[in-house]
Amino acid sequence: MATDDVPLDDKAKRMRDLLSSFYSPDPSSTPNAPSKYGTLDAINTTSFEPDQYMNLLVQKSNLEALLQRHVEMAAEIKNLDTDLQMLVYENYNKFISATDAIKRMKSNIVGMEANMEHLLDKIVSVQSRSDGVNISLFEKREHIEKLHRTRNLLRKVQFIYDLPARLGKCIKSETYADAVKFYTGAMPIFKAYGDSSFQDCKRASEEVVAIIVKNLQGKLFSDSESIQARAEAAVLLKQLDFPVDSLQAKLLEKLEQSLGDLQIKTDETENVSAESNDPSKQGKISIPIPTMAREASVREFAEAICAYRVIFPDSERQLITLAQDLVIKHFETTEQYVKRRISSANFLGVLRTIWTDVLLMDEVLREAVLPDFSLEAAQVGVKQYVSCTFTYLLQDISDALLKVNVSPKEAAEERPLQVALEASKKAVLQGSMDVLLDFRQLLDDDVGLLVKPRDFIIDWVQEGFQDFFRALDDHFLLLSGRNNSSSQDQGLTEGAHGEKVLAGLVLVLAQLSVFIEQTAIPRITEEIAASFSGGGARGIENGPAFVPGEICRIFRSAGEKLLHHYINTRTQRVSTLLRKRFTTPNWVKHKEPREVHMFVDLFLQELKAIGSEVKQILPQGLLRKHLRSDSNGSTTSSRSNPLRDDKLSRSNTQRARSQLLETHLAKLFKQKVEIFTKVEYTQESVVTTIVKLCLKSLQEFIRLQTLNRSGFQQIQLDIQFLRTPLNETVEDEAAIDFLLDEVIVAASERCLDPIPLEPPILDRLIQAKLAKSKEQNPNTP
């Protein structure tokens, strides 16, 4: 068999068996292995047969294996010889050491017997002399002990005779504990000799003790006495065998009443509660901190509980409930503080006060397990503090946004939308940083109530920010009036100025959403990663508590929705003006145009108001006006088409007949213009989109009317006047010109006699309008 097939453990075991068999006193006790007879492992047994082993080895192994086995057996024999030699050397050394030890013991024992006999003689001599001393002093010692016993007896008798006077002195000095001690010490003598020798002393002592019992009862039920003094009185009454069990309910009631004096007082915060709604004064509520007087009161209460427990051993359950009620009331007071909006320092002061009380109570009532009980209640309180902090942050942002509601004069002078936007940005970013700083103080503090729930606090902070931004998104929708619950903010939209305020507020909300997505969320994420990493108490299966990517997507979508909502709100207002303009008059009987209609001024005033709002909120975009010349003349209207200009000299009848034909021919050769593009967060993009939507609405309103020649010419005059101011306002001049031309085309299609005004007349009416506008507004360039 090859060497690799024999494990090293088997080799070591075989060597140990060989050594044990060598040193075994009984060869028959060596374990045999009858189950291995006829195998190659039989070489290690006592019944080894060489011939059988060699025959088996030759049958199972080839020549190379036999040579290898020879080398292995030679090495094993050599190792065994070496081990046996070492064992012999070690045993020889031990034999030599034992022989030397025996020789030393023999030399040390020599002379010891003589020394022991000499020592015994001395002990006998000392004992005889001690017996002589005891015999000579025996009579005197007995006399002294008899005198000592007599003296003690006389002292006890004197104490019994002096007991009434002693008890009287104790009553005068109110040292009732000493009086009870003296009386209970004399009780065994009174029981033995109270009816004979000391009858008068017993009677006098009982009369004085009756007075003491009466005084102790009065002290026990006196409200002016402290809890500890009443507890001591109960202990003394019990030592006097007075039935104090009937006083258990009364004393427990006193303990329950004393809980009110141990509560954290709210009187100090009453005078500033009215200022809690002022953001500049919030977080300034003064909260009482643990003082020496308070600690002394709590310690006195704890000692009273300890005394009560000694008096009434079966009252443990009641005392545990009483101690837990104290902790519960502490946290109920904490909830009231949190609702008043306190800073983290004040909140930590409250928790530190509670923890101090818990430790003092735990010293005397460990069965209540108050630390664990208070930790569970503290988790609820801390979670409520975190939740209320985010609620107040949301309130601050809402208050900053509601500053939009100002009068028109103030709006023109103070730029209220810009002020509200900057205030709300500061409320979001700086408010979030302040909140994180407060929460960080909770983690850095070493108060015992916050040691275990640190991971929970980290998760609550991250979950709080996630829920806060979701609630903020819902609040934005609420303020913008996009949901049905907008009635709660009706104060924003009341009156004639309400719609303007609401539209401006929607624009502020849109830009604020962009700020939150691009600036606030990354900054808050960095701060959370730096100071609030870890956590994990909520479990991996629930996923991360704070997901900034989701919040960014929410506010990106919210910003786009709010921006479109602002555009739609403003467009609807202008569309209402246009509807009134085109549905009120009878266009079939319209008179000849004398001047530009006043709706044009109203329309431009609305655009000016929109421009004022977007300038306060949105940045300017890149200057890239799309002029009419940029489209190679492809967006020219049918009225400005060269074909039509060449035919202006024709008669009115011929022009009217070819009007529709030229219009459709011009459309065939026009390049398609992309009118409605993606709205960007720039002044020009928003204003341009609103103008495009208004012109589209104007076109649709005209298509619902039937016009005579004068009505058509009036619309032509109004649209021609709008070209210049609109092109100065928007960034896509080509699209605006195209839409204005479409309005003219729609009017011509709905006209019974579509004959336009002559260019000289059109120019003269426009110049007259410009001159009139300049006279009314001299400052206008």
RARAWO-V982859 format. One record per residue. N is the residue number from 1. PSI is psi as a letter, one per 30 degrees, with the letter a starting at -180 (NA if undefined). Layout:
n = {N,N}
psi = {PSI,PSI}
This chain:
n = {1,2,3,4,5,6,7,8,9,10,11,12,13,14,15,16,17,18,19,20,21,22,23,24,25,26,27,28,29,30,31,32,33,34,35,36,37,38,39,40,41,42,43,44,45,46,47,48,49,50,51,52,53,54,55,56,57,58,59,60,61,62,63,64,65,66,67,68,69,70,71,72,73,74,75,76,77,78,79,80,81,82,83,84,85,86,87,88,89,90,91,92,93,94,95,96,97,98,99,100,101,102,103,104,105,106,107,108,109,110,111,112,113,114,115,116,117,118,119,120,121,122,123,124,125,126,127,128,129,130,131,132,133,134,135,136,137,138,139,140,141,142,143,144,145,146,147,148,149,150,151,152,153,154,155,156,157,158,159,160,161,162,163,164,165,166,167,168,169,170,171,172,173,174,175,176,177,178,179,180,181,182,183,184,185,186,187,188,189,190,191,192,193,194,195,196,197,198,199,200,201,202,203,204,205,206,207,208,209,210,211,212,213,214,215,216,217,218,219,220,221,222,223,224,225,226,227,228,229,230,231,232,233,234,235,236,237,238,239,240,241,242,243,244,245,246,247,248,249,250,251,252,253,254,255,256,257,258,259,260,261,262,263,264,265,266,267,268,269,270,271,272,273,274,275,276,277,278,279,280,281,282,283,284,285,286,287,288,289,290,291,292,293,294,295,296,297,298,299,300,301,302,303,304,305,306,307,308,309,310,311,312,313,314,315,316,317,318,319,320,321,322,323,324,325,326,327,328,329,330,331,332,333,334,335,336,337,338,339,340,341,342,343,344,345,346,347,348,349,350,351,352,353,354,355,356,357,358,359,360,361,362,363,364,365,366,367,368,369,370,371,372,373,374,375,376,377,378,379,380,381,382,383,384,385,386,387,388,389,390,391,392,393,394,395,396,397,398,399,400,401,402,403,404,405,406,407,408,409,410,411,412,413,414,415,416,417,418,419,420,421,422,423,424,425,426,427,428,429,430,431,432,433,434,435,436,437,438,439,440,441,442,443,444,445,446,447,448,449,450,451,452,453,454,455,456,457,458,459,460,461,462,463,464,465,466,467,468,469,470,471,472,473,474,475,476,477,478,479,480,481,482,483,484,485,486,487,488,489,490,491,492,493,494,495,496,497,498,499,500,501,502,503,504,505,506,507,508,509,510,511,512,513,514,515,516,517,518,519,520,521,522,523,524,525,526,527,528,529,530,531,532,533,534,535,536,537,538,539,540,541,542,543,544,545,546,547,548,549,550,551,552,553,554,555,556,557,558,559,560,561,562,563,564,565,566,567,568,569,570,571,572,573,574,575,576,577,578,579,580,581,582,583,584,585,586,587,588,589,590,591,592,593,594,595,596,597,598,599,600,601,602,603,604,605,606,607,608,609,610,611,612,613,614,615,616,617,618,619,620,621,622,623,624,625,626,627,628,629,630,631,632,633,634,635,636,637,638,639,640,641,642,643,644,645,646,647,648,649,650,651,652,653,654,655,656,657,658,659,660,661,662,663,664,665,666,667,668,669,670,671,672,673,674,675,676,677,678,679,680,681,682,683,684,685,686,687,688,689,690,691,692,693,694,695,696,697,698,699,700,701,702,703,704,705,706,707,708,709,710,711,712,713,714,715,716,717,718,719,720,721,722,723,724,725,726,727,728,729,730,731,732,733,734,735,736,737,738,739,740,741,742,743,744,745,746,747,748,749,750,751,752,753,754,755,756,757,758,759,760,761,762,763,764,765,766,767,768,769,770,771,772,773,774,775,776,777,778,779,780,781}
psi = {k,l,e,f,f,j,l,e,e,e,e,e,e,e,e,e,e,e,e,e,f,e,g,k,f,j,f,f,f,k,k,l,i,f,f,g,k,g,l,f,f,f,f,g,l,f,h,k,j,e,e,e,e,e,e,e,e,e,e,f,l,a,e,e,e,e,e,e,e,e,e,e,e,e,e,e,e,e,e,e,e,e,e,e,e,e,e,e,e,e,e,e,e,e,e,e,e,e,e,e,e,e,e,e,e,e,e,e,f,k,f,e,e,e,e,e,e,e,e,e,e,e,e,e,e,e,e,e,e,e,e,e,e,e,e,e,g,e,e,e,e,e,e,e,e,e,e,e,e,e,e,e,e,e,e,e,e,e,e,e,e,f,e,e,e,e,e,e,e,e,e,e,f,h,i,f,e,e,e,e,e,e,e,f,f,f,e,e,e,e,e,e,g,f,f,d,e,h,e,e,e,e,e,e,e,e,e,e,e,e,e,e,e,e,e,e,e,e,e,e,g,k,f,f,l,l,e,e,e,e,e,e,e,e,e,e,e,e,f,g,h,k,i,f,e,f,f,e,e,e,e,e,e,e,e,e,e,f,e,e,f,f,l,k,k,g,e,f,f,e,f,g,e,f,f,f,f,j,e,f,g,l,g,g,k,k,k,k,l,k,l,e,e,e,e,e,e,e,e,e,e,e,e,e,e,e,e,e,e,e,e,i,f,g,g,e,e,e,e,e,e,e,e,e,e,e,e,e,e,e,f,e,e,e,e,e,e,e,f,g,i,l,l,e,e,e,e,e,e,e,e,e,e,e,e,e,e,e,e,e,e,f,e,f,i,f,f,f,h,e,e,e,e,e,e,e,e,e,e,e,e,e,e,e,e,e,e,e,e,e,e,e,e,e,e,e,e,e,e,e,e,f,f,f,i,l,l,e,e,e,e,f,e,f,i,e,e,e,e,e,e,e,e,e,e,e,e,e,e,e,e,e,e,e,e,e,e,e,e,e,e,e,e,f,k,g,k,f,f,g,e,e,g,e,e,e,e,e,e,e,e,e,e,e,e,e,e,e,e,e,e,e,e,e,e,e,e,e,e,f,g,f,l,f,g,f,f,f,h,f,f,f,g,k,l,f,f,e,e,e,e,e,e,e,e,e,e,e,e,e,e,e,e,e,e,e,e,f,e,e,e,e,e,e,e,e,e,e,e,e,f,h,l,b,b,g,f,f,k,f,f,f,l,k,e,j,j,e,e,e,e,e,e,e,f,e,e,e,e,e,e,e,e,e,e,e,e,e,e,e,e,e,e,e,e,e,e,e,e,e,e,f,f,e,l,j,f,f,g,k,l,k,k,f,l,k,l,f,f,e,e,e,e,e,e,e,e,e,e,e,e,e,e,f,f,f,e,k,l,k,a,k,j,i,k,j,l,e,f,f,g,h,g,f,g,k,l,f,e,g,k,e,e,e,e,f,g,f,f,l,l,e,e,e,e,e,e,f,e,e,e,e,e,e,e,e,e,e,g,k,k,k,k,j,e,j,l,k,k,l,i,l,e,e,e,e,e,e,e,e,e,e,e,e,e,e,e,e,e,e,e,e,f,f,l,k,l,a,e,e,e,e,e,e,e,e,e,e,e,e,e,f,e,e,e,e,f,f,e,l,f,i,e,e,e,e,e,e,e,e,e,e,e,e,e,e,e,e,f,g,k,e,i,i,j,l,k,k,e,e,e,e,e,e,e,e,e,e,e,e,e,e,e,e,e,e,i,f,f,k,NA}
